[in-house]
């Protein structure tokens, strides 16, 4: 794993209270931008109009992620629980933290 990837993983593994307000705002803005790009790509590919379970699941996951980010943006950092991450990220397609096997 590269130094940059390790540093990013360390940043993401900190609890929200360890981030400064500016870091948290920047991270949420970056995440929001990435979700905007994912939405735009999905529309360009016609995914919202496909009639398959996978397309519906992808659209639902994007909507859930956007709702989660919106909730985080509207909440105060001290109101965020000590969870390691949002529920939608706990899925077998996402890489596990060091020492955990993907299911």
Contact map, one row per residue, 1 for C-alpha under 8 A:
1110110000000000000000000000000000000000000000000000000000000000000000000000000000000000000000000000000
1111110000000000000000000000000000000000000000000000000000000000000000000000000000000000000000000000000
1111111000000000000000000000000000000000000000000000000000000000000000000000000000000000000000000000000
0111111100000000000000000000000000000000000000000000000000000000000000000000000000000000000000000000000
1111111110000000000000000000000000000000000000000000000000000000000000000000000000000000000000000000000
1111111111000000000000000000000000000000000000000000000000000000000000000000000000000000000000000000000
0011111111100000000000000000000000000000000000000000000000000000000000000000000000000000000000000000000
0001111111110000000000000000000000000000000000000000000000000000000000000000000000000000000000000000000
0000111111111000000000000000000000000000000000000000000000000000000000000000000000000000000000000000000
0000011111111100000000000000000000000000000000000000000000000000000000000000000000000000000000000000000
0000001111111100000000000000000000000000000000000000000000000000000000000000000000000000000000000000000
0000000111111110000000000000000000000000000000000000000000000000000000000000000000000000000000000000000
0000000011111110000000000000000000000000000000000000000000000000000000000000000000010000000000000000000
0000000001111111111000000000000000000000000000000000000000000000000000000000000000000000000000000000000
0000000000011111111000000000000000000000000000000000000000000000000000000000000001110000000000000000000
0000000000000111111000010000000000000000000000000000000000000000000000000000100101000000000000000000000
0000000000000111111100000000000000000000000000000000000000000000000000000000110000000000000000000000000
0000000000000111111100000000000000000000000000000000000000000000000000000000000000000000000000000000000
0000000000000111111111110000000000000000000000000000000000000000000000000000000000000000000000000000000
0000000000000000111111110000000000000000000000000000000000000000000000000000000000000000000000000000000
0000000000000000001111111000000000000000000000000000000000000000000000000000100000000000000000000000000
0000000000000000001111111100000000000000000000000000000000000000000000000000000000000000000000000000000
0000000000000000001111111110000000000000000000000000000000000000000000000000000000000000000000000000000
0000000000000001001111111111000000000000000000000000000000000000000000000000000000000000000000000000000
0000000000000000000011111111100000000000000000000000000000000000000000001000000000000000000000000000000
0000000000000000000001111111110000000000000000000000000000000000000000000000000000000000000000000000000
0000000000000000000000111111111000000000000000000000000000000000000000000000000000000000000000000000000
0000000000000000000000011111111100000000000000000000000000000000000010011000000000000000000000000000000
0000000000000000000000001111111110000000000000000000000000000000000000000000000000000000000000000000000
0000000000000000000000000111111111000000000000000000000000000000000000000000000000000000000000000000000
0000000000000000000000000011111111100000000000000000000000000000000010000000000000000000000000000000000
0000000000000000000000000001111111110000000000000000000000000000010010000000000000000000000000000000000
0000000000000000000000000000111111111000000000000000000000000000000000000000000000000000000000000000000
0000000000000000000000000000011111111100000000000000000000000000000000000000000000000000000000000000000
0000000000000000000000000000001111111110000000000000000000000100110000000000000000000000000000000000000
0000000000000000000000000000000111111111000000000000000000000000000000000000000000000000000000000000000
0000000000000000000000000000000011111111100000000000000000000000000000000000000000000000000000000000000
0000000000000000000000000000000001111111110000000000000000000100000000000000000000000000000000000000000
0000000000000000000000000000000000111111111000000000000000000100000000000000000000000000000000000000000
0000000000000000000000000000000000011111111100000000000000000000000000000000000000000000000000000000000
0000000000000000000000000000000000001111111110000000000000000000000000000000000000000000000000000000000
0000000000000000000000000000000000000111111111110000000000000000000000000000000000000000000000000000000
0000000000000000000000000000000000000011111111110000000000000000000000000000000000000000000000000000000
0000000000000000000000000000000000000001111111100000000000000000000000000000000000000000000000000000000
0000000000000000000000000000000000000000111111100000000000000000000000000000000000000000000000000000000
0000000000000000000000000000000000000000011111111100000000000000000000000000000000000000000000000000000
0000000000000000000000000000000000000000011111111100001000100000000000000000000000000000000000000000000
0000000000000000000000000000000000000000011001111100001100100000000000000000000000000000000000000000000
0000000000000000000000000000000000000000000001111110000000000000000000000000000000000000000000000000000
0000000000000000000000000000000000000000000001111111001100000000000000000000000000000000000000000000000
0000000000000000000000000000000000000000000000001111101100000000000000000000000000000000000000000000000
0000000000000000000000000000000000000000000000000111111100000000000000000000000000000000000000000000000
0000000000000000000000000000000000000000000000000011111110000000000000000000000000000000000000000000000
0000000000000000000000000000000000000000000000000001111111000000000000000000000000000000000000000000000
0000000000000000000000000000000000000000000000110111111111100000000000000000000000000000000000000000000
0000000000000000000000000000000000000000000000010111111111110000000000000000000000000000000000000000000
0000000000000000000000000000000000000000000000000000111111111000000000000000000000000000000000000000000
0000000000000000000000000000000000000000000000000000011111111100000000000000000000000000000000000000000
0000000000000000000000000000000000000000000000110000001111111110000000000000000000000000000000000000000
0000000000000000000000000000000000000000000000000000000111111111000000000000000000000000000000000000000
0000000000000000000000000000000000000000000000000000000011111111100000000000000000000001000000000000000
0000000000000000000000000000000000100110000000000000000001111111110000000000000000000000000000000000000
0000000000000000000000000000000000000000000000000000000000111111111000000000000000000000000000000000000
0000000000000000000000000000000000000000000000000000000000011111111100000000000000000001000000000000000
0000000000000000000000000000000000100000000000000000000000001111111110000000000000000001000000000000000
0000000000000000000000000000000100100000000000000000000000000111111111000000000000000000000000000000000
0000000000000000000000000000000000000000000000000000000000000011111111100000000000000000000000000000000
0000000000000000000000000000000000000000000000000000000000000001111111110000000000000100000000000000000
0000000000000000000000000001001100000000000000000000000000000000111111111000000000000000000000000000000
0000000000000000000000000000000000000000000000000000000000000000011111111100000000000000000000000000000
0000000000000000000000000000000000000000000000000000000000000000001111111110000000000000000000000000000
0000000000000000000000000001000000000000000000000000000000000000000111111111000100000000000000000000000
0000000000000000000000001001000000000000000000000000000000000000000011111111000000000000000000000000000
0000000000000000000000000000000000000000000000000000000000000000000001111111000000000000000000000000000
0000000000000000000000000000000000000000000000000000000000000000000000111111101100000000000000000000000
0000000000000000000000000000000000000000000000000000000000000000000000011111111100000000000000000000000
0000000000000001100010000000000000000000000000000000000000000000000000000011111100000000000000000000000
0000000000000000100000000000000000000000000000000000000000000000000000000001111110000000000000000000000
0000000000000000000000000000000000000000000000000000000000000000000000000011111110000000000000000000000
0000000000000001000000000000000000000000000000000000000000000000000000010011111111000000000000000000000
0000000000000000000000000000000000000000000000000000000000000000000000000000011111100000000000000000000
0000000000000011000000000000000000000000000000000000000000000000000000000000000111110000000000000000000
0000000000000010000000000000000000000000000000000000000000000000000000000000000011111100000000000000000
0000000000001010000000000000000000000000000000000000000000000000000000000000000001111100000000000000000
0000000000000000000000000000000000000000000000000000000000000000000000000000000000111110110000000000000
0000000000000000000000000000000000000000000000000000000000000000000100000000000000111111110000000000000
0000000000000000000000000000000000000000000000000000000000000000000000000000000000001111110000000000000
0000000000000000000000000000000000000000000000000000000000001001100000000000000000000111111000000000000
0000000000000000000000000000000000000000000000000000000000000000000000000000000000001111111001000000000
0000000000000000000000000000000000000000000000000000000000000000000000000000000000001111111101000000000
0000000000000000000000000000000000000000000000000000000000000000000000000000000000000001111111000000000
0000000000000000000000000000000000000000000000000000000000000000000000000000000000000000011111100000011
0000000000000000000000000000000000000000000000000000000000000000000000000000000000000000001111100000010
0000000000000000000000000000000000000000000000000000000000000000000000000000000000000000111111110000010
0000000000000000000000000000000000000000000000000000000000000000000000000000000000000000000111111000010
0000000000000000000000000000000000000000000000000000000000000000000000000000000000000000000001111111110
0000000000000000000000000000000000000000000000000000000000000000000000000000000000000000000000111111000
0000000000000000000000000000000000000000000000000000000000000000000000000000000000000000000000011111000
0000000000000000000000000000000000000000000000000000000000000000000000000000000000000000000000011111100
0000000000000000000000000000000000000000000000000000000000000000000000000000000000000000000000011111110
0000000000000000000000000000000000000000000000000000000000000000000000000000000000000000000000010011111
0000000000000000000000000000000000000000000000000000000000000000000000000000000000000000000111110001111
0000000000000000000000000000000000000000000000000000000000000000000000000000000000000000000100000000111
